[in-house]
Amino acid sequence: MRKAILASAVLAAMVSGSVLAAEVYSKDGTTLKIGGRAEFRGDFIGNGGQEIEGSMANKSRFRLNVGGETQIADGLTGFGFYEAEQGVNSSGDNTPTNNLKQRYMFAGIGTQFGDISFGKQDTAGVQISQMSDDGQIWTGGQKTFINAGNEQINNTIAYSNVFADVLSIKASAIAAEEKNGNGYGLSGLYATPFGLDIGLGYAMNDVSKDKFRGNVDETGSANQFIGGLSYSIASLTLGGTYTQGTYDFDNASDVDYNGVELSGTYKFDNGFRIMAAYAKAQYEGKGAGESKYDKDDFFELTGQYHFNKSLRTYLSYKIDNRSKGDYSDIENDKIAYDVENTLRLGLRYDF
């Protein structure tokens, strides 16, 4: 969306952790900011489509990020960013969780010709998938199709630049540690003067596993095209993305993918917001006896209230359109449970 156009890729990534990140150090051209969030998320009725046996599944999380920048010379800066997330145990007991997830860790150099960064970070296509990523329970799933189009990917080299304050160009490459894991991506996002943003991206990477047929060893390649539109007028923002891609295996049949996401948000003057989203993603195996199955197929409705810039609460309802017996993978295993909707209650504090 427009905020992605008006900032560099690196600054957008830093701000995404918390728009309220506090500057804790500034001296001799070097600054350091700390931010994050504490968020309670309680799911009722369903948990990822499966019925909750008790009363509530706790999906709470805590994020902490640190970002720094130093001025080297006119038009030349250095920067670094780190963010981690900790969740809660799903067992329901009071033992501490060891689930500390490293989300981002990269360093880079900013020049008048663009920024280049190295480490664990978003690939180029994420600026397009974010155009419809407004849900509280689950949207933005299209970016997970291949690594080269996904967020928070290790061993990524990224370049970004903004031209004339209206065109954001990003490119990325994955120098993978494992065999057959390299990839690359390119995307552009153009902001028109009347509130319409237009995005287009392409990504490709090598693969070494057939995750659709038991995660067996299988070489090949995967690619995806993604396009997005968003439109903002007054208090209304609409977004939509479409992704199409293919896994092309050397010794197994291909797997096609297509997915669409639509989202809308309306902001009232009194702190209330209403959001709606729809997502459908489908895999189709090209081998004998293989067929289509829905990875995602749902509506999401959310009401949100902002007490101030730091504290918000929300209530979301996800309507899952899949049914028991639908194909859950290309090996023709079926969903063995009645698919349940999800009601999520959230309270989020940003700092």
MIDOSE-480759 format. One record per residue (C-alpha): residue in three letters; x negated, y negated, z. Coordinates in nm, 4 decimals, always signed. Layout:
SITE  ala  X  Y  Z $
...
//
This chain:
SITE  met  +0.0000  +0.0000  +0.0000 $
SITE  arg  -0.1020  -0.3660  -0.0128 $
SITE  lys  -0.3047  -0.3490  +0.3072 $
SITE  ala  -0.5268  -0.0900  +0.1383 $
SITE  ile  -0.5880  -0.3291  -0.1502 $
SITE  leu  -0.6920  -0.6212  +0.0671 $
SITE  ala  -0.9586  -0.4328  +0.2631 $
SITE  ser  -1.2500  -0.2115  +0.1777 $
SITE  ala  -1.2255  +0.1646  +0.2200 $
SITE  val  -1.4493  +0.1612  +0.5239 $
SITE  leu  -1.2713  -0.1198  +0.7030 $
SITE  ala  -0.9351  +0.0434  +0.6306 $
SITE  ala  -1.0581  +0.3681  +0.7821 $
SITE  met  -1.1773  +0.1867  +1.0930 $
SITE  val  -0.8526  -0.0040  +1.1340 $
SITE  ser  -0.6475  +0.3142  +1.0904 $
SITE  gly  -0.7647  +0.4338  +1.4302 $
SITE  ser  -0.6082  +0.1346  +1.6019 $
SITE  val  -0.5209  -0.2113  +1.4788 $
SITE  leu  -0.5940  -0.3297  +1.8317 $
SITE  ala  -0.9561  -0.2126  +1.8480 $
SITE  ala  -1.1376  -0.4372  +2.0958 $
SITE  glu  -1.4762  -0.5927  +2.0285 $
SITE  val  -1.6972  -0.4916  +2.3193 $
SITE  tyr  -2.0325  -0.6130  +2.1899 $
SITE  ser  -2.1481  -0.8925  +1.9588 $
SITE  lys  -2.5033  -1.0174  +1.9369 $
SITE  asp  -2.7521  -1.1084  +1.6649 $
SITE  gly  -2.5164  -1.0123  +1.3830 $
SITE  thr  -2.4236  -0.6741  +1.5330 $
SITE  thr  -2.0736  -0.5934  +1.6563 $
SITE  leu  -1.9186  -0.2889  +1.8215 $
SITE  lys  -1.5461  -0.2116  +1.8520 $
SITE  ile  -1.3603  +0.0565  +2.0483 $
SITE  gly  -1.0007  +0.1639  +1.9913 $
SITE  gly  -0.7671  +0.4588  +1.9994 $
SITE  arg  -0.4291  +0.5841  +2.1133 $
SITE  ala  -0.2599  +0.7944  +2.3797 $
SITE  glu  +0.0526  +0.9603  +2.2412 $
SITE  phe  +0.3104  +1.1884  +2.3963 $
SITE  arg  +0.4919  +1.4028  +2.1370 $
SITE  gly  +0.7524  +1.6513  +2.2537 $
SITE  asp  +0.9224  +1.8825  +2.0023 $
SITE  phe  +1.2630  +2.0340  +2.0730 $
SITE  ile  +1.4691  +2.3044  +1.8956 $
SITE  gly  +1.1979  +2.4040  +1.6456 $
SITE  asn  +0.8189  +2.4164  +1.6444 $
SITE  gly  +0.6867  +2.4205  +1.2888 $
SITE  gly  +1.0099  +2.5890  +1.1788 $
SITE  gln  +1.0139  +2.8567  +1.4491 $
SITE  glu  +1.2583  +2.8402  +1.7381 $
SITE  ile  +1.1119  +2.7198  +2.0671 $
SITE  glu  +1.1551  +2.9912  +2.3296 $
SITE  gly  +1.1531  +2.7468  +2.6176 $
SITE  ser  +1.2582  +2.3827  +2.6271 $
SITE  met  +0.9806  +2.1824  +2.4598 $
SITE  ala  +0.6593  +2.2223  +2.2607 $
SITE  asn  +0.4019  +1.9623  +2.3653 $
SITE  lys  +0.2233  +1.8101  +2.0634 $
SITE  ser  +0.0602  +1.5239  +2.2547 $
SITE  arg  -0.2793  +1.3873  +2.1551 $
SITE  phe  -0.5431  +1.1337  +2.2516 $
SITE  arg  -0.7724  +0.9585  +2.0038 $
SITE  leu  -1.0823  +0.7522  +2.0651 $
SITE  asn  -1.2812  +0.5723  +1.7984 $
SITE  val  -1.5961  +0.3613  +1.7912 $
SITE  gly  -1.6995  +0.1441  +1.4969 $
SITE  gly  -2.0018  -0.0779  +1.4522 $
SITE  glu  -2.1372  -0.3188  +1.1923 $
SITE  thr  -2.4647  -0.5021  +1.1577 $
SITE  gln  -2.5641  -0.7866  +0.9280 $
SITE  ile  -2.8875  -0.7101  +0.7424 $
SITE  ala  -2.8940  -1.0016  +0.4971 $
SITE  asp  -2.6514  -1.2100  +0.2953 $
SITE  gly  -2.4179  -0.9671  +0.1216 $
SITE  leu  -2.5765  -0.6633  +0.2901 $
SITE  thr  -2.4438  -0.4864  +0.6000 $
SITE  gly  -2.4747  -0.1526  +0.7749 $
SITE  phe  -2.1872  +0.0248  +0.9488 $
SITE  gly  -2.0921  +0.3429  +1.1334 $
SITE  phe  -1.7686  +0.4951  +1.2575 $
SITE  tyr  -1.6672  +0.7877  +1.4812 $
SITE  glu  -1.3265  +0.9167  +1.5890 $
SITE  ala  -1.2286  +1.2218  +1.7930 $
SITE  glu  -0.8942  +1.3663  +1.8975 $
SITE  gln  -0.7979  +1.5916  +2.1873 $
SITE  gly  -0.4681  +1.7800  +2.2077 $
SITE  val  -0.3051  +1.9877  +2.4798 $
SITE  asn  -0.2884  +2.3608  +2.5385 $
SITE  ser  +0.0029  +2.5384  +2.3765 $
SITE  ser  +0.0115  +2.8037  +2.6484 $
SITE  gly  +0.2149  +2.5862  +2.8843 $
SITE  asp  -0.0274  +2.6179  +3.1784 $
SITE  asn  -0.2339  +2.3459  +3.3412 $
SITE  thr  -0.5773  +2.4591  +3.2308 $
SITE  pro  -0.7739  +2.1912  +3.0426 $
SITE  thr  -0.7963  +2.2193  +2.6669 $
SITE  asn  -1.1259  +2.2536  +2.4841 $
SITE  asn  -0.9680  +2.1385  +2.1610 $
SITE  leu  -1.1769  +1.8289  +2.0824 $
SITE  lys  -1.1463  +1.7617  +1.7113 $
SITE  gln  -1.3997  +1.5464  +1.5309 $
SITE  arg  -1.1919  +1.3471  +1.2814 $
SITE  tyr  -1.4448  +1.1005  +1.1390 $
SITE  met  -1.8195  +1.0518  +1.1649 $
SITE  phe  -1.9949  +0.8530  +0.8935 $
SITE  ala  -2.2451  +0.5749  +0.8330 $
SITE  gly  -2.2963  +0.3502  +0.5353 $
SITE  ile  -2.4145  +0.0331  +0.3685 $
SITE  gly  -2.1954  -0.2507  +0.2453 $
SITE  thr  -2.3035  -0.4673  -0.0481 $
SITE  gln  -2.1467  -0.7294  -0.2733 $
SITE  phe  -2.1082  -0.4512  -0.5305 $
SITE  gly  -1.9146  -0.2209  -0.2975 $
SITE  asp  -1.9585  +0.0058  +0.0047 $
SITE  ile  -2.1206  +0.3479  +0.0096 $
SITE  ser  -2.0936  +0.5817  +0.3076 $
SITE  phe  -2.2051  +0.9302  +0.4067 $
SITE  gly  -2.0541  +1.1847  +0.6464 $
SITE  lys  -1.7142  +1.3181  +0.7487 $
SITE  gln  -1.4566  +1.0861  +0.5970 $
SITE  asp  -1.1612  +1.0531  +0.3588 $
SITE  thr  -1.2030  +1.1394  -0.0063 $
SITE  ala  -1.1016  +0.9039  -0.2866 $
SITE  gly  -0.7474  +1.0349  -0.3357 $
SITE  val  -0.6325  +0.9625  +0.0187 $
SITE  gln  -0.5542  +0.5990  -0.0629 $
SITE  ile  -0.2877  +0.7355  -0.3003 $
SITE  ser  -0.1401  +1.0035  -0.0702 $
SITE  gln  -0.1073  +0.7416  +0.2052 $
SITE  met  +0.1482  +0.5545  -0.0063 $
SITE  ser  +0.4182  +0.7976  +0.1142 $
SITE  asp  +0.2629  +0.9119  +0.4430 $
SITE  asp  +0.5066  +0.7451  +0.6844 $
SITE  gly  +0.6631  +1.0373  +0.8718 $
SITE  gln  +0.6240  +1.1051  +1.2436 $
SITE  ile  +0.6471  +1.4847  +1.2192 $
SITE  trp  +0.4889  +1.5714  +0.8858 $
SITE  thr  +0.4260  +1.3906  +0.5582 $
SITE  gly  +0.1087  +1.3415  +0.3587 $
SITE  gly  +0.0816  +1.7179  +0.3001 $
SITE  gln  -0.0044  +1.6791  -0.0665 $
SITE  lys  -0.3589  +1.5787  +0.0154 $
SITE  thr  -0.4233  +1.9191  +0.1755 $
SITE  phe  -0.4002  +2.1017  -0.1603 $
SITE  ile  -0.7773  +2.0900  -0.2221 $
SITE  asn  -1.0700  +1.9577  -0.0182 $
SITE  ala  -1.1720  +1.7062  -0.2827 $
SITE  gly  -0.8397  +1.5237  -0.2390 $
SITE  asn  -0.8082  +1.5565  +0.1382 $
SITE  glu  -0.8926  +1.3459  +0.4416 $
SITE  gln  -1.1693  +1.3953  +0.6989 $
SITE  ile  -1.3915  +1.6124  +0.4780 $
SITE  asn  -1.7465  +1.6855  +0.5892 $
SITE  asn  -2.0526  +1.6200  +0.3694 $
SITE  thr  -1.8687  +1.3504  +0.1739 $
SITE  ile  -2.0347  +1.0630  -0.0101 $
SITE  ala  -1.7861  +0.7812  -0.0745 $
SITE  tyr  -1.7935  +0.4585  -0.2720 $
SITE  ser  -1.5322  +0.1837  -0.2588 $
SITE  asn  -1.4845  -0.1644  -0.3951 $
SITE  val  -1.2034  -0.4163  -0.4351 $
SITE  phe  -1.1891  -0.6262  -0.7496 $
SITE  ala  -1.0137  -0.9650  -0.7565 $
SITE  asp  -0.8235  -0.8699  -0.4382 $
SITE  val  -0.5820  -0.6569  -0.6449 $
SITE  leu  -0.7644  -0.3418  -0.7593 $
SITE  ser  -0.9091  -0.0909  -0.5120 $
SITE  ile  -1.1426  +0.1659  -0.6692 $
SITE  lys  -1.2715  +0.4649  -0.4738 $
SITE  ala  -1.4940  +0.7536  -0.5709 $
SITE  ser  -1.6153  +1.0471  -0.3626 $
SITE  ala  -1.8299  +1.3572  -0.3906 $
SITE  ile  -1.8610  +1.6581  -0.1600 $
SITE  ala  -2.2104  +1.8032  -0.1245 $
SITE  ala  -2.0925  +2.1227  +0.0451 $
SITE  glu  -2.3126  +2.3361  +0.2669 $
SITE  glu  -2.1407  +2.6581  +0.1621 $
SITE  lys  -2.1624  +2.8125  -0.1821 $
SITE  asn  -1.9031  +2.7039  -0.4408 $
SITE  gly  -1.7746  +2.4160  -0.2321 $
SITE  asn  -1.8861  +2.1027  -0.4167 $
SITE  gly  -1.6266  +1.8587  -0.5453 $
SITE  tyr  -1.5521  +1.5043  -0.6539 $
SITE  gly  -1.2644  +1.2589  -0.6807 $
SITE  leu  -1.1741  +0.9200  -0.8271 $
SITE  ser  -0.8762  +0.6933  -0.7614 $
SITE  gly  -0.7492  +0.3444  -0.8317 $
SITE  leu  -0.4786  +0.1392  -0.6619 $
SITE  tyr  -0.3474  -0.1785  -0.8253 $
SITE  ala  -0.1334  -0.4382  -0.6454 $
SITE  thr  +0.0972  -0.6469  -0.8610 $
SITE  pro  +0.1931  -0.9998  -0.7513 $
SITE  phe  +0.5596  -0.9026  -0.7029 $
SITE  gly  +0.5144  -0.6340  -0.4325 $
SITE  leu  +0.4665  -0.3202  -0.6438 $
SITE  asp  +0.1539  -0.1084  -0.5927 $
SITE  ile  +0.0535  +0.1543  -0.8499 $
SITE  gly  -0.1955  +0.4326  -0.7761 $
SITE  leu  -0.3530  +0.7166  -0.9721 $
SITE  gly  -0.6187  +0.9701  -0.8767 $
SITE  tyr  -0.7928  +1.2903  -0.9834 $
SITE  ala  -0.9928  +1.5422  -0.7813 $
SITE  met  -1.1740  +1.8707  -0.8514 $
SITE  asn  -1.3773  +2.1164  -0.6484 $
SITE  asp  -1.5224  +2.4653  -0.6742 $
SITE  val  -1.3678  +2.7394  -0.4599 $
SITE  ser  -1.5026  +3.0608  -0.3115 $
SITE  lys  -1.1887  +3.2044  -0.1462 $
SITE  asp  -0.8455  +3.3057  -0.2706 $
SITE  lys  -0.6445  +3.1804  +0.0274 $
SITE  phe  -0.3195  +3.2821  -0.1415 $
SITE  arg  -0.4020  +3.6533  -0.1495 $
SITE  gly  -0.5475  +3.7308  +0.1898 $
SITE  asn  -0.8355  +3.4792  +0.1803 $
SITE  val  -1.0497  +3.7242  -0.0170 $
SITE  asp  -1.3741  +3.6281  -0.1895 $
SITE  glu  -1.2957  +3.4851  -0.5322 $
SITE  thr  -1.4817  +3.2155  -0.7251 $
SITE  gly  -1.3192  +2.9558  -0.9416 $
SITE  ser  -1.2203  +2.5907  -0.9424 $
SITE  ala  -0.9258  +2.3754  -0.8416 $
SITE  asn  -0.8039  +2.0388  -0.9618 $
SITE  gln  -0.5248  +1.7973  -0.8886 $
SITE  phe  -0.3719  +1.4784  -1.0265 $
SITE  ile  -0.1893  +1.2444  -0.7912 $
SITE  gly  +0.0154  +0.9360  -0.8687 $
SITE  gly  +0.1860  +0.6949  -0.6354 $
SITE  leu  +0.4136  +0.3924  -0.6247 $
SITE  ser  +0.5047  +0.1655  -0.3364 $
SITE  tyr  +0.7202  -0.1434  -0.3249 $
SITE  ser  +0.7505  -0.3989  -0.0469 $
SITE  ile  +1.0045  -0.6787  -0.0257 $
SITE  ala  +1.0788  -0.8665  +0.2953 $
SITE  ser  +1.1306  -0.6021  +0.5678 $
SITE  leu  +1.1691  -0.3049  +0.3324 $
SITE  thr  +0.8891  -0.0765  +0.2143 $
SITE  leu  +0.9403  +0.2172  -0.0218 $
SITE  gly  +0.6799  +0.4732  -0.1252 $
SITE  gly  +0.6543  +0.7799  -0.3419 $
SITE  thr  +0.3801  +1.0176  -0.4568 $
SITE  tyr  +0.3630  +1.3149  -0.6905 $
SITE  thr  +0.0863  +1.5756  -0.7090 $
SITE  gln  +0.0222  +1.8477  -0.9640 $
SITE  gly  -0.2703  +2.0899  -0.9580 $
SITE  thr  -0.4043  +2.4369  -1.0307 $
SITE  tyr  -0.6297  +2.6959  -0.8719 $
SITE  asp  -0.8141  +2.8585  -1.1640 $
SITE  phe  -0.9750  +3.1805  -1.0374 $
SITE  asp  -1.2368  +3.3695  -1.2384 $
SITE  asn  -1.1031  +3.7209  -1.1714 $
SITE  ala  -0.7485  +3.6609  -1.0452 $
SITE  ser  -0.4388  +3.4929  -1.1810 $
SITE  asp  -0.3996  +3.1180  -1.1484 $
SITE  val  -0.1901  +2.9414  -0.8861 $
SITE  asp  -0.0034  +2.6215  -0.9767 $
SITE  tyr  +0.1051  +2.3537  -0.7328 $
SITE  asn  +0.3416  +2.0581  -0.7503 $
SITE  gly  +0.4636  +1.8343  -0.4736 $
SITE  val  +0.6632  +1.5171  -0.4260 $
SITE  glu  +0.7050  +1.2844  -0.1272 $
SITE  leu  +0.9375  +0.9883  -0.0835 $
SITE  ser  +0.9491  +0.7510  +0.2126 $
SITE  gly  +1.1180  +0.4312  +0.3193 $
SITE  thr  +1.0837  +0.1976  +0.6189 $
SITE  tyr  +1.2958  -0.0990  +0.7223 $
SITE  lys  +1.1782  -0.3347  +0.9976 $
SITE  phe  +1.4318  -0.5286  +1.2031 $
SITE  asp  +1.3386  -0.8551  +1.3731 $
SITE  asn  +1.4033  -0.7178  +1.7235 $
SITE  gly  +1.1327  -0.4491  +1.7148 $
SITE  phe  +1.3440  -0.1657  +1.5766 $
SITE  arg  +1.2455  +0.0281  +1.2656 $
SITE  ile  +1.4203  +0.3021  +1.0754 $
SITE  met  +1.2280  +0.5438  +0.8547 $
SITE  ala  +1.3301  +0.8217  +0.6204 $
SITE  ala  +1.1185  +1.0696  +0.4250 $
SITE  tyr  +1.1619  +1.3648  +0.1917 $
SITE  ala  +0.8960  +1.6167  +0.0901 $
SITE  lys  +0.8923  +1.9237  -0.1288 $
SITE  ala  +0.5811  +2.1202  -0.2241 $
SITE  gln  +0.5777  +2.4446  -0.4183 $
SITE  tyr  +0.3207  +2.7088  -0.5143 $
SITE  glu  +0.3636  +2.9417  -0.8103 $
SITE  gly  +0.1456  +3.2455  -0.8739 $
SITE  lys  +0.0894  +3.3385  -1.2383 $
SITE  gly  +0.0153  +3.7076  -1.1758 $
SITE  ala  +0.2498  +3.9978  -1.2412 $
SITE  gly  +0.5193  +4.0170  -0.9737 $
SITE  glu  +0.4270  +3.6823  -0.8221 $
SITE  ser  +0.6758  +3.3991  -0.7925 $
SITE  lys  +0.7315  +3.0515  -0.6523 $
SITE  tyr  +0.7598  +2.9664  -0.2860 $
SITE  asp  +0.8151  +2.6441  -0.0964 $
SITE  lys  +0.5295  +2.5295  +0.1213 $
SITE  asp  +0.7375  +2.2309  +0.2331 $
SITE  asp  +1.0998  +2.1331  +0.1808 $
SITE  phe  +1.2454  +1.8910  +0.4346 $
SITE  phe  +1.4052  +1.5571  +0.5186 $
SITE  glu  +1.2872  +1.3464  +0.8122 $
SITE  leu  +1.4762  +1.0644  +0.9838 $
SITE  thr  +1.3165  +0.8411  +1.2475 $
SITE  gly  +1.4227  +0.5564  +1.4712 $
SITE  gln  +1.1391  +0.3585  +1.6272 $
SITE  tyr  +1.1194  +0.0732  +1.8767 $
SITE  his  +0.8116  -0.1440  +1.9364 $
SITE  phe  +0.7986  -0.2952  +2.2845 $
SITE  asn  +0.4937  -0.4974  +2.1739 $
SITE  lys  +0.1831  -0.4455  +1.9596 $
SITE  ser  +0.0516  -0.1758  +2.1926 $
SITE  leu  +0.3519  +0.0351  +2.2922 $
SITE  arg  +0.6171  +0.2058  +2.0809 $
SITE  thr  +0.8653  +0.4883  +2.1199 $
SITE  tyr  +1.0430  +0.6919  +1.8548 $
SITE  leu  +1.2898  +0.9721  +1.7945 $
SITE  ser  +1.2549  +1.1848  +1.4796 $
SITE  tyr  +1.4648  +1.4620  +1.3341 $
SITE  lys  +1.3253  +1.6966  +1.0701 $
SITE  ile  +1.5736  +1.8954  +0.8603 $
SITE  asp  +1.3972  +2.2025  +0.7199 $
SITE  asn  +1.5650  +2.3223  +0.4009 $
SITE  arg  +1.3902  +2.6613  +0.3839 $
SITE  ser  +1.5769  +2.9788  +0.4783 $
SITE  lys  +1.4906  +3.3134  +0.6293 $
SITE  gly  +1.3794  +3.5428  +0.3500 $
SITE  asp  +1.2222  +3.2696  +0.1393 $
SITE  tyr  +0.8755  +3.3578  +0.0131 $
SITE  ser  +0.6095  +3.2335  +0.2498 $
SITE  asp  +0.3104  +3.3317  +0.0366 $
SITE  ile  +0.2271  +3.4677  -0.3045 $
SITE  glu  +0.1828  +3.8206  -0.1711 $
SITE  asn  +0.5648  +3.8213  -0.1370 $
SITE  asp  +0.5700  +3.8272  +0.2409 $
SITE  lys  +0.8960  +3.6671  +0.3490 $
SITE  ile  +0.9720  +3.4251  +0.6298 $
SITE  ala  +1.0701  +3.6604  +0.9115 $
SITE  tyr  +1.2557  +3.4094  +1.1273 $
SITE  asp  +1.5507  +3.1737  +1.0990 $
SITE  val  +1.3962  +2.8390  +1.0100 $
SITE  glu  +1.4842  +2.5753  +1.2695 $
SITE  asn  +1.5015  +2.1972  +1.2491 $
SITE  thr  +1.2818  +1.9878  +1.4799 $
SITE  leu  +1.3679  +1.6995  +1.7119 $
SITE  arg  +1.0639  +1.4982  +1.8261 $
SITE  leu  +1.0508  +1.2419  +2.1058 $
SITE  gly  +0.7404  +1.0233  +2.1093 $
SITE  leu  +0.5792  +0.7506  +2.3165 $
SITE  arg  +0.2581  +0.5956  +2.1815 $
SITE  tyr  +0.0155  +0.3479  +2.3352 $
SITE  asp  -0.2489  +0.1894  +2.1131 $
SITE  phe  -0.5602  +0.0179  +2.2421 $
//
